[in-house]
Amino acid sequence: MVAGIVAGLGGAAALGRILNAQVHDAIRVWNPLVYSCVAALVAATALAAVWLPARRATRIDPTVTLRHE
């Protein structure tokens, strides 16, 4: 997860520079607040996507699951 966030931040910084060249310095390329908020949002979404199904799976009795197979 951390590797994906780091790669995404690097890609966003690179694309931000390209976009900055296209719009003739009308935007700021590096805004640490925006980058950190987006990284935190992506991390929270990934954590919820993993944690919620895992929590639901722990509530199922293994013997019941094995009987249905």
Biopython code that builds the backbone (N, CA, C, O; Angstrom):
import numpy as np
from Bio.PDB.StructureBuilder import StructureBuilder

atoms = [
    (1, "MET", "N", (0.822, -1.182, 0.000)),
    (1, "MET", "CA", (0.000, 0.000, 0.000)),
    (1, "MET", "C", (0.867, 1.247, 0.000)),
    (1, "MET", "O", (0.594, 2.205, -0.723)),
    (2, "VAL", "N", (1.911, 1.229, 0.812)),
    (2, "VAL", "CA", (2.784, 2.405, 0.900)),
    (2, "VAL", "C", (3.511, 2.617, -0.425)),
    (2, "VAL", "O", (3.687, 3.753, -0.866)),
    (3, "ALA", "N", (3.934, 1.521, -1.059)),
    (3, "ALA", "CA", (4.625, 1.637, -2.341)),
    (3, "ALA", "C", (3.704, 2.253, -3.398)),
    (3, "ALA", "O", (4.153, 3.053, -4.218)),
    (4, "GLY", "N", (2.455, 1.893, -3.383)),
    (4, "GLY", "CA", (1.503, 2.461, -4.328)),
    (4, "GLY", "C", (1.265, 3.945, -4.096)),
    (4, "GLY", "O", (1.146, 4.721, -5.044)),
    (5, "ILE", "N", (1.198, 4.331, -2.838)),
    (5, "ILE", "CA", (1.003, 5.746, -2.527)),
    (5, "ILE", "C", (2.228, 6.553, -2.952)),
    (5, "ILE", "O", (2.094, 7.643, -3.508)),
    (6, "VAL", "N", (3.420, 6.016, -2.691)),
    (6, "VAL", "CA", (4.653, 6.715, -3.086)),
    (6, "VAL", "C", (4.730, 6.827, -4.605)),
    (6, "VAL", "O", (5.079, 7.883, -5.133)),
    (7, "ALA", "N", (4.407, 5.742, -5.312)),
    (7, "ALA", "CA", (4.421, 5.785, -6.773)),
    (7, "ALA", "C", (3.385, 6.775, -7.303)),
    (7, "ALA", "O", (3.648, 7.501, -8.262)),
    (8, "GLY", "N", (2.224, 6.802, -6.687)),
    (8, "GLY", "CA", (1.186, 7.745, -7.104)),
    (8, "GLY", "C", (1.584, 9.190, -6.861)),
    (8, "GLY", "O", (1.308, 10.061, -7.686)),
    (9, "LEU", "N", (2.227, 9.447, -5.739)),
    (9, "LEU", "CA", (2.690, 10.808, -5.469)),
    (9, "LEU", "C", (3.758, 11.235, -6.470)),
    (9, "LEU", "O", (3.777, 12.379, -6.924)),
    (10, "GLY", "N", (4.644, 10.302, -6.808)),
    (10, "GLY", "CA", (5.671, 10.615, -7.811)),
    (10, "GLY", "C", (5.056, 10.888, -9.172)),
    (10, "GLY", "O", (5.449, 11.832, -9.858)),
    (11, "GLY", "N", (4.094, 10.065, -9.565)),
    (11, "GLY", "CA", (3.414, 10.278, -10.838)),
    (11, "GLY", "C", (2.616, 11.576, -10.855)),
    (11, "GLY", "O", (2.574, 12.265, -11.874)),
    (12, "ALA", "N", (1.994, 11.907, -9.753)),
    (12, "ALA", "CA", (1.226, 13.148, -9.677)),
    (12, "ALA", "C", (2.143, 14.365, -9.762)),
    (12, "ALA", "O", (1.799, 15.368, -10.387)),
    (13, "ALA", "N", (3.313, 14.271, -9.129)),
    (13, "ALA", "CA", (4.271, 15.379, -9.207)),
    (13, "ALA", "C", (4.786, 15.556, -10.635)),
    (13, "ALA", "O", (4.928, 16.679, -11.119)),
    (14, "ALA", "N", (5.063, 14.430, -11.304)),
    (14, "ALA", "CA", (5.547, 14.511, -12.685)),
    (14, "ALA", "C", (4.470, 15.073, -13.615)),
    (14, "ALA", "O", (4.751, 15.935, -14.447)),
    (15, "LEU", "N", (3.251, 14.588, -13.472)),
    (15, "LEU", "CA", (2.171, 15.104, -14.307)),
    (15, "LEU", "C", (1.825, 16.551, -13.966)),
    (15, "LEU", "O", (1.376, 17.308, -14.827)),
    (16, "GLY", "N", (2.035, 16.927, -12.714)),
    (16, "GLY", "CA", (1.819, 18.322, -12.335)),
    (16, "GLY", "C", (2.782, 19.258, -13.030)),
    (16, "GLY", "O", (2.416, 20.367, -13.418)),
    (17, "ARG", "N", (4.011, 18.810, -13.184)),
    (17, "ARG", "CA", (4.990, 19.631, -13.916)),
    (17, "ARG", "C", (4.611, 19.766, -15.386)),
    (17, "ARG", "O", (4.746, 20.841, -15.970)),
    (18, "ILE", "N", (4.137, 18.678, -15.980)),
    (18, "ILE", "CA", (3.713, 18.739, -17.377)),
    (18, "ILE", "C", (2.513, 19.674, -17.517)),
    (18, "ILE", "O", (2.456, 20.486, -18.441)),
    (19, "LEU", "N", (1.565, 19.557, -16.606)),
    (19, "LEU", "CA", (0.389, 20.422, -16.639)),
    (19, "LEU", "C", (0.779, 21.880, -16.424)),
    (19, "LEU", "O", (0.214, 22.777, -17.049)),
    (20, "ASN", "N", (1.739, 22.112, -15.545)),
    (20, "ASN", "CA", (2.204, 23.462, -15.290)),
    (20, "ASN", "C", (2.815, 24.077, -16.547)),
    (20, "ASN", "O", (2.633, 25.268, -16.803)),
    (21, "ALA", "N", (3.533, 23.284, -17.329)),
    (21, "ALA", "CA", (4.110, 23.788, -18.571)),
    (21, "ALA", "C", (3.023, 24.090, -19.601)),
    (21, "ALA", "O", (3.180, 24.999, -20.417)),
    (22, "GLN", "N", (1.933, 23.345, -19.572)),
    (22, "GLN", "CA", (0.859, 23.544, -20.538)),
    (22, "GLN", "C", (0.022, 24.791, -20.253)),
    (22, "GLN", "O", (-0.467, 25.434, -21.181)),
    (23, "VAL", "N", (-0.142, 25.131, -18.989)),
    (23, "VAL", "CA", (-1.007, 26.273, -18.650)),
    (23, "VAL", "C", (-0.205, 27.513, -18.293)),
    (23, "VAL", "O", (-0.747, 28.481, -17.760)),
    (24, "HIS", "N", (1.089, 27.480, -18.590)),
    (24, "HIS", "CA", (1.957, 28.652, -18.458)),
    (24, "HIS", "C", (1.987, 29.229, -17.053)),
    (24, "HIS", "O", (1.677, 30.402, -16.843)),
    (25, "ASP", "N", (2.355, 28.408, -16.111)),
    (25, "ASP", "CA", (2.576, 28.801, -14.717)),
    (25, "ASP", "C", (1.337, 29.387, -14.033)),
    (25, "ASP", "O", (1.462, 30.254, -13.168)),
    (26, "ALA", "N", (0.170, 28.929, -14.406)),
    (26, "ALA", "CA", (-1.059, 29.421, -13.787)),
    (26, "ALA", "C", (-1.400, 28.652, -12.517)),
    (26, "ALA", "O", (-2.232, 29.098, -11.727)),
    (27, "ILE", "N", (-0.758, 27.492, -12.314)),
    (27, "ILE", "CA", (-1.032, 26.705, -11.122)),
    (27, "ILE", "C", (0.265, 26.411, -10.393)),
    (27, "ILE", "O", (1.344, 26.506, -10.978)),
    (28, "ARG", "N", (0.167, 26.058, -9.131)),
    (28, "ARG", "CA", (1.331, 25.624, -8.368)),
    (28, "ARG", "C", (1.523, 24.135, -8.577)),
    (28, "ARG", "O", (0.560, 23.368, -8.540)),
    (29, "VAL", "N", (2.754, 23.727, -8.795)),
    (29, "VAL", "CA", (3.038, 22.318, -9.052)),
    (29, "VAL", "C", (3.009, 21.517, -7.769)),
    (29, "VAL", "O", (2.449, 20.421, -7.756)),
    (30, "TRP", "N", (3.574, 22.006, -6.714)),
    (30, "TRP", "CA", (3.728, 21.236, -5.474)),
    (30, "TRP", "C", (2.968, 21.929, -4.355)),
    (30, "TRP", "O", (3.375, 22.992, -3.885)),
    (31, "ASN", "N", (1.875, 21.332, -3.935)),
    (31, "ASN", "CA", (1.125, 21.806, -2.791)),
    (31, "ASN", "C", (1.093, 20.658, -1.783)),
    (31, "ASN", "O", (0.285, 19.740, -1.922)),
    (32, "PRO", "N", (1.961, 20.698, -0.771)),
    (32, "PRO", "CA", (2.074, 19.567, 0.144)),
    (32, "PRO", "C", (0.777, 19.224, 0.872)),
    (32, "PRO", "O", (0.536, 18.052, 1.164)),
    (33, "LEU", "N", (-0.043, 20.191, 1.167)),
    (33, "LEU", "CA", (-1.301, 19.923, 1.861)),
    (33, "LEU", "C", (-2.230, 19.062, 1.000)),
    (33, "LEU", "O", (-2.830, 18.106, 1.491)),
    (34, "VAL", "N", (-2.341, 19.399, -0.257)),
    (34, "VAL", "CA", (-3.210, 18.638, -1.149)),
    (34, "VAL", "C", (-2.673, 17.225, -1.328)),
    (34, "VAL", "O", (-3.432, 16.258, -1.262)),
    (35, "TYR", "N", (-1.365, 17.099, -1.556)),
    (35, "TYR", "CA", (-0.774, 15.778, -1.758)),
    (35, "TYR", "C", (-0.935, 14.912, -0.508)),
    (35, "TYR", "O", (-1.250, 13.728, -0.623)),
    (36, "SER", "N", (-0.730, 15.468, 0.659)),
    (36, "SER", "CA", (-0.849, 14.666, 1.882)),
    (36, "SER", "C", (-2.299, 14.300, 2.178)),
    (36, "SER", "O", (-2.564, 13.198, 2.659)),
    (37, "CYS", "N", (-3.231, 15.188, 1.907)),
    (37, "CYS", "CA", (-4.644, 14.866, 2.130)),
    (37, "CYS", "C", (-5.120, 13.771, 1.179)),
    (37, "CYS", "O", (-5.863, 12.876, 1.584)),
    (38, "VAL", "N", (-4.700, 13.837, -0.066)),
    (38, "VAL", "CA", (-5.095, 12.806, -1.024)),
    (38, "VAL", "C", (-4.457, 11.472, -0.657)),
    (38, "VAL", "O", (-5.110, 10.433, -0.747)),
    (39, "ALA", "N", (-3.189, 11.484, -0.243)),
    (39, "ALA", "CA", (-2.533, 10.241, 0.167)),
    (39, "ALA", "C", (-3.225, 9.638, 1.385)),
    (39, "ALA", "O", (-3.388, 8.420, 1.460)),
    (40, "ALA", "N", (-3.631, 10.466, 2.330)),
    (40, "ALA", "CA", (-4.340, 9.974, 3.509)),
    (40, "ALA", "C", (-5.711, 9.413, 3.132)),
    (40, "ALA", "O", (-6.139, 8.402, 3.688)),
    (41, "LEU", "N", (-6.389, 10.051, 2.210)),
    (41, "LEU", "CA", (-7.695, 9.563, 1.758)),
    (41, "LEU", "C", (-7.565, 8.220, 1.045)),
    (41, "LEU", "O", (-8.376, 7.320, 1.264)),
    (42, "VAL", "N", (-6.554, 8.081, 0.199)),
    (42, "VAL", "CA", (-6.332, 6.807, -0.493)),
    (42, "VAL", "C", (-5.990, 5.711, 0.510)),
    (42, "VAL", "O", (-6.489, 4.591, 0.392)),
    (43, "ALA", "N", (-5.149, 6.017, 1.492)),
    (43, "ALA", "CA", (-4.784, 5.027, 2.507)),
    (43, "ALA", "C", (-6.000, 4.621, 3.337)),
    (43, "ALA", "O", (-6.170, 3.439, 3.636)),
    (44, "ALA", "N", (-6.837, 5.565, 3.706)),
    (44, "ALA", "CA", (-8.034, 5.249, 4.495)),
    (44, "ALA", "C", (-9.018, 4.397, 3.683)),
    (44, "ALA", "O", (-9.638, 3.481, 4.222)),
    (45, "THR", "N", (-9.158, 4.697, 2.405)),
    (45, "THR", "CA", (-10.042, 3.914, 1.547)),
    (45, "THR", "C", (-9.528, 2.487, 1.388)),
    (45, "THR", "O", (-10.305, 1.535, 1.439)),
    (46, "ALA", "N", (-8.222, 2.341, 1.196)),
    (46, "ALA", "CA", (-7.634, 1.001, 1.066)),
    (46, "ALA", "C", (-7.782, 0.214, 2.365)),
    (46, "ALA", "O", (-8.074, -0.982, 2.339)),
    (47, "LEU", "N", (-7.585, 0.870, 3.479)),
    (47, "LEU", "CA", (-7.735, 0.202, 4.767)),
    (47, "LEU", "C", (-9.172, -0.255, 4.987)),
    (47, "LEU", "O", (-9.396, -1.365, 5.470)),
    (48, "ALA", "N", (-10.133, 0.570, 4.647)),
    (48, "ALA", "CA", (-11.541, 0.191, 4.796)),
    (48, "ALA", "C", (-11.904, -0.939, 3.848)),
    (48, "ALA", "O", (-12.690, -1.818, 4.203)),
    (49, "ALA", "N", (-11.336, -0.926, 2.639)),
    (49, "ALA", "CA", (-11.634, -1.978, 1.666)),
    (49, "ALA", "C", (-11.096, -3.328, 2.106)),
    (49, "ALA", "O", (-11.628, -4.364, 1.707)),
    (50, "VAL", "N", (-10.068, -3.331, 2.908)),
    (50, "VAL", "CA", (-9.494, -4.589, 3.387)),
    (50, "VAL", "C", (-10.103, -4.988, 4.730)),
    (50, "VAL", "O", (-10.397, -6.163, 4.950)),
    (51, "TRP", "N", (-10.290, -4.035, 5.613)),
    (51, "TRP", "CA", (-10.697, -4.332, 6.980)),
    (51, "TRP", "C", (-12.149, -4.788, 7.078)),
    (51, "TRP", "O", (-12.447, -5.729, 7.814)),
    (52, "LEU", "N", (-13.051, -4.143, 6.357)),
    (52, "LEU", "CA", (-14.471, -4.484, 6.478)),
    (52, "LEU", "C", (-14.781, -5.915, 6.038)),
    (52, "LEU", "O", (-15.474, -6.619, 6.774)),
    (53, "PRO", "N", (-14.310, -6.384, 4.885)),
    (53, "PRO", "CA", (-14.573, -7.789, 4.542)),
    (53, "PRO", "C", (-13.872, -8.769, 5.479)),
    (53, "PRO", "O", (-14.414, -9.835, 5.771)),
    (54, "ALA", "N", (-12.684, -8.425, 5.950)),
    (54, "ALA", "CA", (-11.979, -9.318, 6.876)),
    (54, "ALA", "C", (-12.737, -9.429, 8.195)),
    (54, "ALA", "O", (-12.814, -10.506, 8.786)),
    (55, "ARG", "N", (-13.286, -8.332, 8.643)),
    (55, "ARG", "CA", (-14.071, -8.353, 9.883)),
    (55, "ARG", "C", (-15.320, -9.206, 9.716)),
    (55, "ARG", "O", (-15.694, -9.951, 10.621)),
    (56, "ARG", "N", (-15.961, -9.096, 8.565)),
    (56, "ARG", "CA", (-17.149, -9.894, 8.304)),
    (56, "ARG", "C", (-16.796, -11.380, 8.214)),
    (56, "ARG", "O", (-17.562, -12.229, 8.669)),
    (57, "ALA", "N", (-15.659, -11.688, 7.639)),
    (57, "ALA", "CA", (-15.240, -13.089, 7.492)),
    (57, "ALA", "C", (-14.921, -13.726, 8.839)),
    (57, "ALA", "O", (-15.080, -14.936, 8.996)),
    (58, "THR", "N", (-14.481, -12.947, 9.802)),
    (58, "THR", "CA", (-14.154, -13.516, 11.112)),
    (58, "THR", "C", (-15.408, -13.877, 11.903)),
    (58, "THR", "O", (-15.321, -14.631, 12.872)),
    (59, "ARG", "N", (-16.545, -13.368, 11.522)),
    (59, "ARG", "CA", (-17.786, -13.664, 12.244)),
    (59, "ARG", "C", (-18.434, -14.966, 11.799)),
    (59, "ARG", "O", (-19.363, -15.446, 12.449)),
    (60, "ILE", "N", (-17.955, -15.546, 10.698)),
    (60, "ILE", "CA", (-18.538, -16.780, 10.178)),
    (60, "ILE", "C", (-17.878, -17.973, 10.867)),
    (60, "ILE", "O", (-16.659, -18.015, 11.033)),
    (61, "ASP", "N", (-18.698, -18.930, 11.258)),
    (61, "ASP", "CA", (-18.192, -20.145, 11.881)),
    (61, "ASP", "C", (-17.522, -21.019, 10.813)),
    (61, "ASP", "O", (-18.153, -21.327, 9.802)),
    (62, "PRO", "N", (-16.273, -21.420, 11.010)),
    (62, "PRO", "CA", (-15.575, -22.207, 9.984)),
    (62, "PRO", "C", (-16.236, -23.544, 9.678)),
    (62, "PRO", "O", (-16.195, -23.998, 8.535)),
    (63, "THR", "N", (-16.835, -24.178, 10.659)),
    (63, "THR", "CA", (-17.470, -25.474, 10.400)),
    (63, "THR", "C", (-18.690, -25.332, 9.492)),
    (63, "THR", "O", (-18.951, -26.205, 8.664)),
    (64, "VAL", "N", (-19.422, -24.262, 9.637)),
    (64, "VAL", "CA", (-20.586, -24.011, 8.771)),
    (64, "VAL", "C", (-20.102, -23.771, 7.340)),
    (64, "VAL", "O", (-20.699, -24.268, 6.385)),
    (65, "THR", "N", (-19.052, -23.030, 7.203)),
    (65, "THR", "CA", (-18.510, -22.753, 5.863)),
    (65, "THR", "C", (-18.003, -24.020, 5.204)),
    (65, "THR", "O", (-18.226, -24.226, 4.011)),
    (66, "LEU", "N", (-17.326, -24.873, 5.958)),
    (66, "LEU", "CA", (-16.798, -26.105, 5.392)),
    (66, "LEU", "C", (-17.916, -27.077, 5.024)),
    (66, "LEU", "O", (-17.757, -27.845, 4.075)),
    (67, "ARG", "N", (-19.016, -27.070, 5.725)),
    (67, "ARG", "CA", (-20.133, -27.958, 5.407)),
    (67, "ARG", "C", (-20.778, -27.588, 4.079)),
    (67, "ARG", "O", (-21.258, -28.464, 3.359)),
    (68, "HIS", "N", (-20.794, -26.296, 3.746)),
    (68, "HIS", "CA", (-21.410, -25.836, 2.508)),
    (68, "HIS", "C", (-20.521, -26.083, 1.305)),
    (68, "HIS", "O", (-20.984, -25.976, 0.170)),
    (69, "GLU", "N", (-19.283, -26.402, 1.519)),
    (69, "GLU", "CA", (-18.366, -26.647, 0.402)),
    (69, "GLU", "C", (-18.541, -28.052, 0.028)),
    (69, "GLU", "O", (-17.884, -28.531, -0.897)),
]
sb = StructureBuilder()
sb.init_structure("model")
sb.init_model(0)
sb.init_chain("A")
sb.init_seg("    ")
for serial, (resi, resn, name, xyz) in enumerate(atoms, 1):
    if name == "N":
        sb.init_residue(resn, " ", resi, " ")
    sb.init_atom(name, np.array(xyz, "f"), 0.0, 1.0, " ", f" {name:<3s}", serial, name[0])
structure = sb.get_structure()
